């Protein structure tokens, strides 16, 4: 009986930790999306150079950084979706 109770308690902690991780990653993704959109808008209207957070970059460099960050955002979004699926499944089993 104690083994079953221990297993259930462990599962609850793991689900809670996973839920916290999903919430944290969701917040980070939201902030990243807003940042990407802001940077894209600044690049769109820029001629020659653009300034982000005190950094002055050529439009070409800014576009390259934006593309790299957009790719990272997409990869992180896939990880987030996988975590959400895992959380949903673990919550059902519980």
Residue pairs with C-beta under 8 A, 6 or more apart in sequence:
11 90
11 93
11 94
12 94
14 90
15 87
15 90
15 91
15 94
18 83
18 86
18 87
18 90
19 87
21 83
22 80
22 83
22 84
22 87
25 76
25 79
25 80
25 83
26 80
28 76
29 73
29 76
29 77
29 80
32 69
32 73
32 76
33 73
35 69
36 66
36 69
36 70
36 73
39 52
39 62
39 66
39 69
40 66
42 50
42 51
42 52
42 62
43 50
43 59
43 62
43 63
43 66
46 59
46 62
47 59
48 58
48 59
49 56
49 57
49 58
49 59
50 56
50 57
50 58
50 59
50 62
51 57
52 62
57 65
